[in-house]
């Protein structure tokens, strides 16, 4: 479990070493401050498991532009759709990418989404989909 996620779940940090406990949140001291990195043609890790109510943070750690775009047919029916750029659906996200690279995350940019419904969520980087840049978030009760 990532230190940032552990701290968020417990909501507490012992006063001794509090600065050390939060060092990972800022990307100092070994913890990156994000859950999923975007490599040149892959999400790292490709699959993460979180609890209902957790927020997943993606960061573009490569020099290439990327997106985080949910496959609309591969998320729970009751779940909120998610995509970098804030689109309401997959078709809109794809059209925006094709028109003007909408939803693009440059190196160092972050995107986050809070998962409120348990289930399996599949997502893709639109420009690198044919190369297999897909990921999964498993959300547990």
N, C-alpha and C positions, 0 to 999 in steps of 0.2 A: 504494500500500500504506500502511496506517496505521502510524504510528511504533510504536505499542504492539505491533502484530503483528510488525513487523520485529524489534523488540528481543526478543520472545519466541522468534522463530525463530533468531536468531543467538546469543542468550544472553549477549551481551557489549555493553558500552558503553565507549567510550574514557574514561579517567579525566578527561581534560580535557573539560569540558562535561557531565559525568555528570548534574549536577543539571538542566541544560537538557534532556538526553535523556529524563529521566523526568518532566519537567514535564507533558507531554501525558497521561501515565498518570493524573494526578490531576485532569485537566480544566483545568489552568492552562497558559497559553501557546498557546492556539489549538486543540489537539487535545481532542476532547470526552471521551475515556476510554471511549467505547462505539463499537460498530460500526454499529448500526442504531437510529435514533431513531424514536419513535412520535409522529407528528404527530396532528392532530385526526382525520383519517380516512385516513392512509396511513403505511406504513413508509418511512423515508428512510435509505438507499436501499432500493428495492423488491427489489433483487437484490444479493447479495454473493457473492464467490468467495473461498474459503479452501482451505487444504491439510488433508489428513487429520491429525487431532490438534489442530487449531486450535479455540479457544473463541470463539464469537461472543457478544457482549454486546449486549442490547437495553436501551434506557432509555426510559421514558415521559417524553417531553419536552413533553407537552401537559397540559391541565387535565382531559381526559377519561380515564376508566378504560379500560384495554386488556388484552388477553391476547396471549400468544404460544402458538399451538396448532397443532401439526403436523397436516396432513391425513394420517391413517394410511395411506391408499391411495396417497399421493404421496411416500413416502420409500422408500429402498432396503429390500428385504426383510430384510437382515441388520442393519439399523440399529436403534439404541435409539430408542424413541418419546420425544418431548419436548413439554412444555407447561408454561407457568407454572402453579404450583400443584402440580407434581410428579405429574401423573396418568399412569397406565399406558397409557391409550388415549384416542382422540378421543371416544368415547361418554361415558366418565367425565368428561372435561373439559367437554363440552357440558352434561351433566346437572348438574354442579356449578355451572356458570355460571347455568343456568336456575333452580336451587334457591336459591342464595345468593351469586351473583356470584363463585364460586370461581375462583381463578387470576387475579383482578383485580390489575393493577399500577396504582398511583396515580402522580401526578406525582412524578418523581424516582426511582421504584422501578426496579430493574434485575433482569433475568433473564439467565442465561447457560447455554449448552449447549456441550459439547465434542463435535465430530463425528469419529467414529472410522472411518466407512465412507465411501468415495468415492461420489458420486452427486448426484442432484438432490433437494432437500428443499423441498416447498411447505408453507407455513404461513399461518395466518389470525389475525386478531383477531376473536374470536367476536361481540362486540356490534356490530362495524362491517363484518362480512362482506358484508352486502347492499350496502354502499356501496363495495365493492371493496378493502377493506383486507386485501390478501394480499401475501405476500413469498416469496422464493426464496433458498435458500442452495445454491450449487454447491460441492461439495467435490471437490477434485482430488487425485490421488496426488502 
